[in-house]
Amino acid sequence: MIASLQLHRLDGHAAGTSGVWKPGEMARRAVVVRVAAAPGDLDGIGKIDASYSTDRIYRVRRSELGFWLDEEQVSPPLQKTYSRPSPQLSDRLLVASAGTEIAGYGELRFDSWSRRAEIEGLAVSAGFRGQGVGRSLIQELDERARQEPSTRCLWLETQNVNYPAVQFYRRMGFRLCGLDETLYRPGIPGLLPGEVALYFARDLA
């Protein structure tokens, strides 16, 4: 038997990219993605509201030699809040700025052994979602990753309960490449029942 990972929609079909979460429409503001260059950028990153709400999750199911993810509705909607990010200034830390306000950020870490560019953090503040900020950050992180010789792919971690993030990464061309049922230690503040780490990758070649 070959171990496998699959995503299933509520209708029982293998999940595609349709039926994705859509944030509310907002007035668009001009956003520029650039390298974080000053302590003020770090202050702005620390103020990013990365919380989210969703009425769907992916429930992890398993067989002896395989895993699959079933899309599941939850009621009332799940509310999740993350701790405020606190990265350090470097040429691998990018911010999306709208005037003097930091709308989002993304950070890379390069692993020399696997030759992966790992997205250590990616967040868009709630007030700027649905305006292409996340897409712009991914595009710039991709360009930055290609500057490192022999880098094979972008790689990241999210969670099975973060349905909006899973849908976003899939729209951006990432594929599910693994999961870890034991990564999150019981008792971590904010950890939800059944919360599991999911890993996604996108080739650079």
Backbone as a chain_set.jsonl record, in Angstrom:
{"seq": "MIASLQLHRLDGHAAGTSGVWKPGEMARRAVVVRVAAAPGDLDGIGKIDASYSTDRIYRVRRSELGFWLDEEQVSPPLQKTYSRPSPQLSDRLLVASAGTEIAGYGELRFDSWSRRAEIEGLAVSAGFRGQGVGRSLIQELDERARQEPSTRCLWLETQNVNYPAVQFYRRMGFRLCGLDETLYRPGIPGLLPGEVALYFARDLA", "coords": {"N": [[0.847, -1.207, 0.0], [0.523, 2.206, -0.815], [1.49, 5.1, 0.837], [-0.526, 7.992, 1.162], [-1.729, 11.359, 0.601], [-4.651, 13.191, 0.638], [-7.125, 15.659, -0.22], [-10.476, 16.188, 0.554], [-13.588, 17.417, -0.535], [-16.663, 18.76, 0.884], [-18.716, 17.695, -0.663], [-17.801, 15.225, -1.27], [-16.077, 14.829, -3.394], [-12.721, 14.863, -4.738], [-10.768, 17.576, -3.644], [-10.706, 20.659, -5.372], [-9.87, 23.882, -6.551], [-12.117, 25.365, -6.323], [-14.953, 26.951, -4.709], [-13.775, 28.47, -2.692], [-12.755, 30.281, 0.248], [-13.85, 33.599, 0.57], [-12.905, 36.8, 1.297], [-14.449, 39.797, 2.662], [-15.409, 42.482, 0.526], [-13.399, 45.37, 0.089], [-12.321, 48.792, 0.051], [-9.616, 49.349, -2.067], [-6.199, 49.868, -1.265], [-3.148, 51.441, -2.116], [-0.394, 49.367, -2.125], [2.935, 48.564, -1.328], [5.497, 46.224, -1.715], [8.426, 45.54, 0.014], [11.848, 45.283, 1.227], [12.163, 44.91, 4.71], [13.347, 47.605, 6.532], [13.823, 49.204, 8.742], [13.547, 49.865, 12.304], [10.937, 50.775, 12.721], [9.469, 49.338, 10.871], [9.496, 46.805, 12.022], [8.003, 47.36, 14.294], [5.56, 47.842, 13.08], [5.022, 45.317, 11.972], [4.647, 43.915, 14.33], [2.162, 44.815, 15.052], [0.349, 43.632, 13.419], [-2.735, 42.174, 12.764], [-3.373, 38.975, 12.813], [-5.445, 37.256, 13.149], [-8.255, 35.07, 12.436], [-11.421, 33.933, 11.1], [-13.434, 31.107, 10.446], [-15.802, 28.939, 8.852], [-15.277, 26.443, 8.085], [-13.126, 23.588, 8.151], [-10.298, 21.367, 7.689], [-10.536, 18.065, 8.432], [-8.347, 15.706, 9.751], [-7.909, 12.482, 8.636], [-7.034, 9.009, 8.942], [-5.466, 6.03, 7.712], [-3.882, 2.816, 7.969], [-1.501, 3.175, 6.507], [-1.702, 5.679, 5.391], [-2.972, 9.067, 4.945], [-5.738, 11.338, 4.893], [-7.576, 14.329, 4.137], [-10.574, 15.598, 5.162], [-12.981, 17.907, 4.196], [-14.826, 19.893, 6.406], [-17.695, 21.292, 7.874], [-18.044, 23.749, 10.437], [-19.818, 24.829, 13.274], [-20.629, 26.964, 15.862], [-18.798, 29.39, 13.781], [-15.262, 28.923, 13.68], [-12.9, 30.639, 15.648], [-9.719, 32.041, 15.561], [-6.711, 33.096, 16.989], [-3.449, 34.32, 16.617], [-0.203, 34.577, 18.148], [1.551, 37.708, 18.299], [3.789, 38.47, 15.648], [7.411, 38.521, 15.781], [9.866, 39.153, 14.193], [13.333, 39.542, 13.03], [15.276, 42.216, 11.595], [16.336, 41.774, 8.255], [17.614, 40.911, 4.968], [15.887, 39.058, 4.122], [13.45, 39.457, 5.102], [10.381, 40.718, 4.346], [8.116, 43.42, 3.885], [4.754, 44.507, 3.387], [3.707, 47.57, 2.623], [1.426, 50.202, 3.21], [1.443, 53.302, 2.662], [2.329, 54.683, 5.664], [1.602, 52.526, 7.101], [1.894, 49.094, 8.005], [0.849, 46.493, 6.139], [1.192, 43.782, 5.854], [3.453, 40.946, 6.095], [6.297, 38.908, 5.151], [8.588, 36.239, 5.586], [11.666, 34.609, 4.924], [13.549, 31.58, 5.337], [16.519, 29.915, 4.639], [17.299, 26.602, 3.995], [20.127, 24.799, 3.931], [20.66, 22.097, 3.651], [18.342, 20.722, 2.667], [17.841, 22.398, 0.61], [15.686, 24.083, 0.48], [13.575, 26.96, 0.41], [12.227, 28.258, 3.106], [9.185, 29.492, 4.174], [9.011, 31.332, 6.822], [7.272, 32.997, 8.139], [4.144, 34.43, 7.347], [1.809, 36.863, 6.959], [-1.159, 38.767, 6.68], [-2.685, 41.696, 7.603], [-5.971, 41.918, 8.983], [-7.578, 44.016, 7.958], [-6.611, 44.408, 5.397], [-6.992, 42.222, 3.825], [-7.98, 40.324, 0.932], [-7.176, 42.051, -1.037], [-5.058, 41.455, -2.64], [-2.633, 41.518, -1.327], [-1.392, 39.357, -0.004], [-0.811, 37.713, -2.21], [1.035, 39.349, -3.577], [3.118, 39.397, -1.709], [3.878, 36.671, -1.701], [4.795, 36.446, -4.342], [7.022, 38.172, -4.3], [8.573, 36.923, -2.332], [9.108, 34.567, -3.662], [10.718, 35.567, -5.757], [12.871, 36.46, -4.231], [13.772, 34.034, -3.157], [14.754, 32.775, -5.419], [17.139, 33.998, -5.803], [18.996, 32.705, -4.302], [21.467, 30.31, -4.773], [20.732, 27.15, -6.226], [18.324, 26.708, -4.866], [15.436, 24.828, -4.401], [12.639, 24.89, -3.926], [9.751, 26.642, -2.618], [8.599, 26.39, 0.692], [6.292, 25.714, 3.315], [4.492, 25.951, 6.438], [1.229, 25.369, 7.664], [-2.014, 25.073, 9.193], [-4.478, 22.49, 9.66], [-6.871, 23.52, 10.517], [-6.892, 26.06, 9.563], [-8.537, 27.002, 7.272], [-8.937, 29.189, 5.407], [-6.228, 29.88, 4.842], [-5.209, 27.5, 3.724], [-6.728, 27.335, 1.366], [-5.851, 29.683, 0.096], [-3.052, 29.177, -0.311], [-3.184, 26.999, -2.035], [-4.414, 28.17, -4.259], [-2.282, 29.728, -4.994], [-0.575, 27.961, -6.135], [0.711, 26.097, -4.532], [1.296, 22.805, -3.304], [-0.019, 20.21, -1.258], [2.23, 18.588, 0.816], [2.766, 17.115, 3.053], [2.178, 16.212, 6.547], [2.04, 16.659, 10.139], [1.199, 15.066, 12.952], [2.076, 15.346, 15.511], [3.457, 17.677, 16.045], [2.544, 19.963, 17.45], [2.591, 20.759, 20.75], [0.577, 19.519, 23.367], [-1.414, 21.721, 25.292], [-0.378, 24.111, 24.456], [-1.006, 27.565, 24.304], [-4.062, 28.539, 22.859], [-4.211, 26.375, 21.135], [-6.196, 24.252, 19.178], [-8.623, 21.58, 19.496], [-7.707, 18.656, 17.766], [-6.002, 19.996, 16.047], [-3.587, 20.146, 13.53], [-0.389, 20.146, 11.989], [0.147, 21.183, 8.666], [1.952, 20.812, 5.623], [3.124, 22.589, 2.833], [4.31, 22.939, -0.531], [5.992, 24.613, -3.251], [7.363, 24.326, -6.364], [10.382, 25.803, -7.63], [11.708, 25.508, -9.961]], "CA": [[0.0, 0.0, 0.0], [1.307, 3.43, -0.914], [0.991, 6.184, 1.681], [-1.028, 9.08, 0.327], [-2.393, 12.498, 1.22], [-5.675, 13.707, -0.238], [-8.089, 16.591, 0.349], [-11.815, 15.897, 0.092], [-14.58, 18.45, -0.305], [-17.877, 18.327, 1.572], [-19.557, 16.911, -1.559], [-17.219, 13.908, -1.439], [-15.123, 14.805, -4.482], [-11.385, 15.377, -4.427], [-10.871, 19.033, -3.594], [-10.023, 21.5, -6.343], [-9.682, 25.234, -6.029], [-13.383, 26.074, -6.323], [-15.585, 27.044, -3.413], [-12.792, 28.956, -1.74], [-13.145, 31.365, 1.144], [-13.712, 34.92, -0.033], [-13.072, 37.856, 2.289], [-15.329, 40.887, 2.268], [-14.861, 43.481, -0.379], [-12.978, 46.602, 0.739], [-11.643, 49.743, -0.82], [-8.216, 48.984, -2.227], [-5.206, 50.882, -0.968], [-1.884, 51.145, -2.782], [0.513, 48.631, -1.241], [4.255, 48.307, -1.898], [6.258, 45.188, -1.016], [9.844, 45.911, 0.055], [12.612, 44.717, 2.334], [12.04, 45.635, 5.981], [14.612, 48.333, 6.605], [13.951, 50.07, 9.914], [12.8, 49.393, 13.477], [9.52, 51.078, 12.565], [8.854, 48.225, 10.15], [9.276, 45.741, 13.003], [6.869, 47.786, 15.116], [4.352, 47.632, 12.275], [4.772, 43.875, 11.902], [4.128, 43.509, 15.631], [0.775, 45.251, 15.204], [-0.494, 42.94, 12.446], [-3.807, 41.323, 13.279], [-3.363, 37.764, 11.993], [-6.558, 36.396, 13.543], [-9.187, 34.755, 11.357], [-12.628, 33.181, 11.42], [-13.804, 30.219, 9.347], [-16.844, 27.968, 9.158], [-14.836, 25.155, 7.544], [-11.775, 23.128, 8.452], [-9.983, 20.049, 7.15], [-10.353, 17.072, 9.481], [-7.354, 14.71, 9.342], [-8.28, 11.068, 8.786], [-5.877, 8.161, 8.668], [-5.508, 4.58, 7.625], [-2.622, 2.282, 8.474], [-0.353, 3.722, 5.775], [-2.065, 6.872, 4.636], [-3.755, 10.133, 5.552], [-6.49, 12.187, 3.994], [-8.198, 15.47, 4.788], [-11.974, 15.79, 4.796], [-13.53, 19.227, 4.476], [-15.892, 19.753, 7.394], [-18.268, 22.544, 8.359], [-18.072, 23.91, 11.884], [-20.771, 25.828, 13.721], [-20.405, 28.286, 15.273], [-17.498, 29.52, 13.109], [-14.049, 28.861, 14.491], [-12.136, 31.88, 15.792], [-8.334, 31.701, 15.898], [-5.817, 34.232, 17.138], [-2.041, 33.946, 16.736], [0.647, 35.531, 18.848], [2.103, 38.732, 17.412], [5.112, 38.103, 15.137], [8.534, 39.352, 16.252], [11.062, 38.811, 13.426], [14.486, 40.443, 13.053], [15.576, 42.831, 10.298], [17.273, 41.1, 7.367], [17.193, 41.039, 3.575], [14.919, 37.992, 3.872], [12.2, 39.884, 5.728], [9.688, 41.65, 3.477], [6.871, 44.003, 4.382], [3.834, 45.16, 2.467], [3.381, 48.829, 3.288], [0.436, 51.112, 2.623], [1.843, 54.545, 3.301], [3.107, 54.429, 6.876], [1.027, 51.353, 7.774], [2.343, 47.783, 7.536], [-0.33, 45.686, 5.831], [1.526, 42.373, 5.95], [4.879, 40.657, 6.026], [6.705, 37.544, 4.841], [9.981, 36.017, 5.949], [12.256, 33.373, 4.408], [14.739, 30.964, 5.918], [17.065, 28.974, 3.664], [17.858, 25.38, 4.566], [21.172, 24.39, 2.993], [20.65, 20.638, 3.422], [17.225, 20.361, 1.785], [17.8, 23.4, -0.452], [14.356, 24.693, 0.462], [13.349, 28.296, 0.962], [11.111, 28.037, 4.002], [8.472, 30.703, 4.564], [8.945, 31.281, 8.274], [6.076, 33.707, 8.564], [3.41, 35.172, 6.316], [0.547, 37.337, 7.531], [-1.756, 39.999, 6.172], [-3.605, 42.221, 8.599], [-7.357, 41.67, 8.598], [-8.125, 45.115, 7.179], [-6.04, 44.455, 4.05], [-7.211, 40.964, 3.117], [-8.807, 40.424, -0.256], [-6.681, 43.123, -1.905], [-3.874, 41.004, -3.367], [-1.403, 41.713, -0.555], [-0.761, 38.055, 0.177], [-0.27, 37.291, -3.501], [2.235, 40.144, -3.838], [4.172, 38.922, -0.813], [4.36, 35.38, -2.204], [5.564, 36.687, -5.565], [8.316, 38.748, -3.941], [9.331, 35.878, -1.634], [9.564, 33.677, -4.728], [11.853, 36.218, -6.416], [14.003, 36.458, -3.295], [14.266, 32.663, -3.048], [15.482, 32.427, -6.635], [18.467, 34.602, -5.743], [19.882, 31.773, -3.604], [21.826, 29.231, -5.69], [20.276, 25.766, -6.027], [17.091, 26.576, -4.104], [14.525, 23.978, -5.172], [11.213, 25.118, -3.756], [9.217, 27.329, -1.456], [7.986, 25.415, 1.6], [5.676, 26.412, 4.437], [3.635, 25.223, 7.374], [0.0, 25.967, 8.167], [-2.744, 24.122, 10.014], [-5.699, 21.948, 9.062], [-8.02, 24.359, 10.901], [-6.792, 27.359, 8.886], [-9.11, 26.771, 5.947], [-8.62, 30.271, 4.47], [-4.835, 29.808, 4.415], [-5.06, 26.35, 2.822], [-7.269, 27.706, 0.062], [-4.966, 30.687, -0.506], [-1.817, 28.559, -0.793], [-3.491, 26.171, -3.203], [-4.594, 29.087, -5.393], [-0.962, 30.241, -5.359], [0.202, 26.908, -6.779], [1.347, 25.189, -3.583], [0.689, 21.484, -3.173], [0.13, 19.558, 0.035], [3.341, 17.635, 0.73], [2.94, 16.356, 4.281], [1.555, 16.687, 7.777], [2.661, 16.177, 11.374], [0.194, 14.99, 14.009], [2.691, 15.484, 16.838], [4.283, 18.883, 16.147], [2.048, 20.923, 18.431], [2.561, 20.206, 22.103], [-0.669, 19.776, 24.096], [-1.311, 22.78, 26.281], [0.026, 25.383, 23.842], [-2.135, 28.507, 24.311], [-4.773, 28.721, 21.604], [-4.268, 25.151, 20.332], [-7.556, 23.737, 19.071], [-8.712, 20.116, 19.421], [-7.515, 18.113, 16.427], [-5.178, 20.871, 15.206], [-2.462, 19.402, 12.971], [0.45, 20.901, 11.059], [0.164, 20.796, 7.262], [3.085, 21.364, 4.896], [2.879, 22.845, 1.423], [5.517, 23.289, -1.287], [5.841, 25.063, -4.64], [8.666, 24.221, -7.037], [10.923, 27.008, -8.234], [12.29, 25.184, -11.271]], "C": [[0.87, 1.239, 0.0], [0.679, 4.499, -0.038], [0.567, 7.354, 0.812], [-1.636, 10.168, 1.189], [-3.403, 13.049, 0.228], [-6.536, 14.704, 0.519], [-9.44, 16.306, -0.264], [-12.755, 17.042, 0.437], [-15.778, 17.878, 0.437], [-18.765, 17.467, 0.681], [-18.97, 15.54, -1.87], [-16.216, 13.796, -2.551], [-13.756, 15.266, -3.991], [-11.409, 16.882, -4.569], [-10.09, 19.677, -4.717], [-9.82, 22.864, -5.736], [-10.968, 26.045, -6.054], [-13.946, 26.118, -4.911], [-14.67, 27.587, -2.335], [-13.376, 30.066, -0.897], [-12.882, 32.699, 0.475], [-13.913, 35.979, 1.028], [-13.984, 38.949, 1.761], [-14.641, 41.878, 1.354], [-14.527, 44.759, 0.39], [-12.387, 47.542, -0.304], [-10.166, 49.392, -0.872], [-7.315, 50.17, -1.928], [-3.887, 50.469, -1.618], [-0.915, 50.531, -1.773], [1.804, 48.345, -1.996], [4.945, 47.248, -1.06], [7.734, 45.525, -1.127], [10.527, 45.196, 1.212], [12.383, 45.556, 3.584], [13.374, 46.297, 6.291], [14.824, 49.107, 7.889], [13.179, 49.484, 11.09], [11.309, 49.685, 13.397], [8.774, 50.0, 11.804], [8.564, 47.073, 11.101], [8.106, 46.084, 13.916], [5.558, 47.536, 14.376], [3.997, 46.17, 12.154], [4.152, 43.387, 13.211], [2.684, 43.898, 15.864], [-0.177, 44.528, 14.25], [-1.501, 42.045, 13.158], [-3.925, 40.106, 12.373], [-4.491, 36.81, 12.352], [-7.46, 36.123, 12.338], [-10.387, 34.003, 11.919], [-12.969, 32.316, 10.216], [-14.91, 29.272, 9.788], [-16.524, 26.606, 8.552], [-13.416, 24.863, 7.996], [-11.517, 21.871, 7.625], [-9.723, 19.11, 8.32], [-9.386, 15.995, 8.972], [-7.88, 13.316, 9.655], [-7.063, 10.225, 8.441], [-6.281, 6.713, 8.49], [-4.152, 4.086, 8.11], [-1.415, 2.941, 7.818], [-0.701, 4.979, 4.988], [-2.868, 7.856, 5.462], [-4.623, 10.769, 4.481], [-7.183, 13.261, 4.818], [-9.619, 15.621, 4.265], [-12.398, 17.206, 5.158], [-14.756, 19.077, 5.37], [-16.392, 21.132, 7.817], [-18.26, 22.561, 9.883], [-19.034, 25.039, 12.229], [-20.833, 25.796, 15.25], [-19.038, 28.359, 14.604], [-16.34, 29.521, 14.1], [-13.352, 30.213, 14.488], [-10.722, 31.508, 16.24], [-7.491, 32.972, 15.937], [-4.393, 33.724, 17.321], [-1.294, 35.002, 17.541], [1.25, 36.511, 17.847], [3.492, 38.32, 16.933], [6.191, 39.039, 15.65], [9.812, 38.962, 15.52], [12.177, 39.846, 13.621], [14.717, 41.013, 11.653], [16.598, 41.993, 9.536], [16.784, 41.286, 5.94], [16.226, 39.934, 3.175], [13.571, 38.283, 4.519], [11.573, 40.97, 4.864], [8.436, 42.18, 4.17], [6.066, 44.539, 3.216], [3.353, 46.419, 3.165], [2.363, 49.614, 2.479], [0.636, 52.456, 3.285], [2.718, 54.233, 4.5], [2.63, 53.179, 7.613], [1.57, 50.07, 7.168], [1.116, 46.895, 7.381], [-0.064, 44.197, 5.978], [3.029, 42.187, 5.885], [5.086, 39.206, 5.618], [8.191, 37.407, 5.109], [10.455, 34.657, 5.446], [13.398, 32.894, 5.301], [15.224, 29.919, 4.931], [17.712, 27.798, 4.387], [18.86, 24.799, 3.57], [21.118, 22.901, 2.689], [19.554, 20.245, 2.435], [17.137, 21.25, 0.554], [16.379, 23.934, -0.649], [14.432, 26.126, 0.963], [12.075, 28.198, 1.792], [10.479, 29.382, 4.397], [8.212, 30.617, 6.06], [7.699, 31.969, 8.812], [5.449, 34.405, 7.379], [2.073, 35.576, 6.922], [0.133, 38.628, 6.862], [-2.78, 40.459, 7.199], [-5.045, 42.162, 8.078], [-7.925, 42.766, 7.698], [-7.628, 45.192, 5.751], [-6.269, 43.158, 3.271], [-8.16, 41.146, 1.95], [-8.373, 41.483, -1.229], [-5.409, 42.734, -2.65], [-2.575, 41.157, -2.616], [-0.664, 40.399, -0.366], [-0.116, 37.543, -1.098], [1.024, 38.046, -3.819], [3.399, 39.699, -2.956], [4.746, 37.591, -1.295], [5.222, 35.58, -3.444], [6.949, 37.242, -5.251], [9.18, 37.747, -3.171], [9.885, 34.868, -2.64], [10.791, 34.263, -5.424], [13.081, 36.205, -5.518], [14.6, 35.058, -3.181], [15.11, 32.276, -4.256], [16.881, 33.053, -6.68], [19.483, 33.712, -5.028], [20.185, 30.595, -4.514], [21.233, 27.883, -5.247], [19.022, 25.62, -5.183], [16.041, 25.874, -4.961], [13.07, 24.405, -5.104], [10.953, 26.084, -2.609], [8.467, 26.296, -0.62], [7.412, 26.163, 2.796], [4.831, 25.463, 5.268], [2.378, 26.038, 7.647], [-0.723, 24.887, 8.952], [-4.027, 23.674, 9.314], [-6.931, 22.777, 9.411], [-8.003, 25.716, 10.21], [-7.242, 27.197, 7.434], [-8.81, 27.917, 4.982], [-7.186, 30.212, 3.956], [-4.611, 28.654, 3.445], [-5.569, 26.699, 1.435], [-6.369, 28.717, -0.656], [-3.716, 30.03, -1.083], [-2.072, 27.683, -2.011], [-3.73, 27.035, -4.435], [-3.259, 29.606, -5.893], [-0.048, 29.158, -5.919], [0.957, 25.993, -5.834], [0.583, 23.874, -3.543], [0.925, 20.95, -1.759], [1.228, 18.509, -0.066], [3.58, 16.875, 2.029], [2.158, 16.936, 5.436], [2.297, 16.087, 8.96], [1.621, 16.228, 12.481], [0.76, 15.335, 15.386], [3.469, 16.775, 17.026], [3.847, 19.784, 17.292], [1.869, 20.254, 19.794], [1.222, 20.51, 22.773], [-0.457, 20.839, 25.172], [-0.814, 24.097, 25.731], [-1.172, 26.326, 23.837], [-2.754, 28.66, 22.924], [-4.873, 27.481, 20.745], [-5.686, 24.59, 20.363], [-7.558, 22.211, 19.04], [-8.568, 19.634, 17.981], [-6.666, 18.96, 15.508], [-3.879, 20.164, 14.822], [-1.694, 20.293, 12.002], [0.361, 20.31, 9.656], [1.329, 21.49, 6.577], [2.756, 21.453, 3.405], [4.178, 23.265, 0.739], [5.14, 23.761, -2.684], [7.214, 25.074, -5.277], [9.068, 25.543, -7.637], [11.47, 26.755, -9.637], [11.291, 25.464, -12.383]], "O": [[1.852, 1.311, 0.739], [-0.515, 4.778, -0.147], [1.236, 7.672, -0.172], [-2.008, 9.943, 2.34], [-3.047, 13.345, -0.912], [-6.671, 14.62, 1.74], [-9.549, 16.191, -1.485], [-12.729, 17.572, 1.548], [-15.897, 16.663, 0.6], [-19.492, 16.607, 1.179], [-19.553, 14.772, -2.636], [-15.548, 12.768, -2.664], [-13.638, 15.957, -2.979], [-12.003, 17.411, -5.508], [-8.952, 19.298, -4.99], [-9.618, 22.986, -4.528], [-10.945, 27.257, -5.837], [-13.474, 25.409, -4.023], [-14.784, 27.195, -1.174], [-14.359, 30.706, -1.271], [-11.822, 32.909, -0.116], [-14.993, 36.057, 1.613], [-14.257, 39.021, 0.563], [-13.427, 42.072, 1.42], [-15.298, 45.181, 1.252], [-12.007, 47.124, -1.398], [-9.538, 49.166, 0.162], [-7.613, 51.31, -2.282], [-3.553, 49.285, -1.662], [-0.653, 51.099, -0.713], [1.778, 47.936, -3.157], [4.981, 47.35, 0.167], [8.242, 45.768, -2.222], [9.876, 44.587, 2.061], [12.408, 46.785, 3.518], [14.411, 45.634, 6.312], [15.918, 49.625, 8.11], [12.256, 48.693, 10.894], [10.5, 48.933, 13.94], [7.591, 49.764, 12.049], [7.516, 46.434, 11.007], [7.312, 45.213, 14.273], [4.576, 47.08, 14.961], [2.824, 45.803, 12.221], [3.247, 42.553, 13.206], [2.041, 43.374, 16.773], [-1.381, 44.785, 14.269], [-1.148, 41.264, 14.041], [-4.508, 40.187, 11.292], [-4.493, 35.664, 11.901], [-7.43, 36.855, 11.349], [-10.37, 33.511, 13.047], [-12.806, 32.756, 9.078], [-14.958, 28.854, 10.945], [-17.38, 25.722, 8.505], [-12.612, 25.772, 8.198], [-12.414, 21.373, 6.944], [-8.802, 19.329, 9.106], [-9.583, 15.439, 7.892], [-8.248, 13.014, 10.79], [-6.166, 10.679, 7.73], [-7.281, 6.242, 9.032], [-3.356, 4.877, 8.615], [-0.422, 3.233, 8.486], [-0.032, 5.293, 4.003], [-3.378, 7.527, 6.534], [-4.282, 10.741, 3.299], [-7.356, 13.125, 6.03], [-9.833, 15.757, 3.06], [-12.199, 17.653, 6.287], [-15.618, 18.235, 5.119], [-15.595, 22.032, 8.086], [-18.442, 21.532, 10.533], [-19.062, 26.073, 11.562], [-21.06, 24.747, 15.854], [-18.199, 27.487, 14.828], [-16.441, 30.052, 15.207], [-13.229, 30.855, 13.444], [-10.551, 30.745, 17.191], [-7.553, 33.808, 15.035], [-4.159, 32.797, 18.097], [-1.7, 36.162, 17.605], [1.437, 36.173, 16.678], [4.301, 37.862, 17.74], [5.927, 40.21, 15.924], [10.755, 38.487, 16.152], [11.994, 40.871, 14.278], [14.395, 40.373, 10.652], [17.601, 41.557, 10.102], [15.67, 41.762, 5.719], [15.792, 39.872, 2.024], [12.664, 37.451, 4.486], [12.17, 42.029, 4.669], [7.787, 41.472, 4.94], [6.613, 44.967, 2.199], [2.669, 46.344, 4.186], [2.425, 49.683, 1.252], [0.07, 52.725, 4.345], [3.752, 53.58, 4.356], [3.199, 52.814, 8.642], [1.696, 49.966, 5.948], [0.431, 46.583, 8.355], [-0.995, 43.424, 6.204], [3.782, 43.133, 5.652], [4.178, 38.381, 5.723], [8.961, 38.341, 4.887], [9.725, 33.669, 5.534], [14.104, 33.684, 5.926], [14.43, 29.119, 4.435], [18.555, 27.973, 5.267], [18.476, 24.356, 2.488], [21.488, 22.48, 1.593], [19.812, 19.518, 1.476], [16.459, 20.919, -0.419], [15.936, 24.198, -1.767], [15.245, 26.459, 1.825], [10.978, 28.071, 1.248], [11.159, 30.282, 4.89], [7.303, 29.916, 6.505], [7.144, 31.557, 9.831], [6.151, 34.914, 6.505], [1.296, 34.722, 7.35], [0.964, 39.471, 6.524], [-3.643, 39.685, 7.612], [-5.295, 42.335, 6.885], [-8.678, 42.471, 6.77], [-8.165, 45.965, 4.958], [-5.773, 43.024, 2.153], [-9.035, 42.011, 1.973], [-9.111, 41.801, -2.162], [-4.748, 43.595, -3.232], [-1.507, 40.95, -3.193], [0.551, 40.334, -0.547], [0.991, 37.005, -1.073], [1.996, 37.447, -4.277], [4.539, 39.635, -3.416], [5.963, 37.403, -1.297], [6.271, 34.949, -3.579], [7.937, 36.834, -5.861], [10.399, 37.729, -3.343], [11.002, 34.375, -2.482], [11.777, 33.564, -5.655], [14.196, 35.968, -5.981], [15.821, 34.916, -3.113], [16.078, 31.528, -4.123], [17.708, 32.671, -7.509], [20.689, 33.935, -5.133], [19.259, 29.936, -4.988], [21.237, 27.535, -4.066], [18.676, 24.499, -4.81], [15.787, 26.27, -6.099], [12.341, 24.301, -6.091], [11.807, 26.311, -1.753], [7.781, 25.431, -1.163], [7.997, 27.15, 3.242], [4.508, 24.347, 4.861], [2.449, 27.252, 7.838], [-0.114, 23.89, 9.339], [-4.582, 24.393, 8.483], [-7.925, 22.745, 8.685], [-8.992, 26.448, 10.262], [-6.438, 27.248, 6.503], [-8.457, 27.654, 3.832], [-6.941, 30.462, 2.776], [-3.901, 28.809, 2.451], [-4.916, 26.393, 0.437], [-6.152, 28.618, -1.863], [-3.355, 30.297, -2.229], [-1.248, 27.637, -2.925], [-3.301, 26.682, -5.534], [-3.109, 29.894, -7.08], [1.134, 29.411, -6.154], [1.769, 25.185, -6.285], [-0.634, 23.844, -3.729], [1.961, 21.22, -1.151], [1.173, 17.636, -0.932], [4.507, 16.068, 2.104], [1.554, 18.003, 5.329], [3.073, 15.143, 8.815], [1.208, 17.309, 12.9], [0.003, 15.589, 16.322], [4.091, 16.96, 18.073], [4.685, 20.312, 18.023], [1.093, 19.31, 19.949], [0.775, 21.657, 22.746], [0.559, 20.844, 25.869], [-0.818, 25.103, 26.44], [-2.256, 25.931, 23.408], [-2.049, 28.882, 21.94], [-5.552, 27.507, 19.718], [-6.298, 24.467, 21.424], [-6.58, 21.609, 18.597], [-9.234, 20.147, 17.082], [-6.602, 18.69, 14.309], [-3.163, 19.649, 15.681], [-2.287, 21.096, 11.282], [0.482, 19.099, 9.472], [1.66, 22.628, 6.911], [2.194, 20.533, 2.81], [5.044, 23.877, 1.365], [4.111, 23.366, -3.232], [8.125, 25.747, -4.796], [8.226, 26.314, -8.097], [11.667, 27.693, -10.409], [11.598, 25.254, -13.556]]}, "num_chains": 1, "name": "protein.A"}
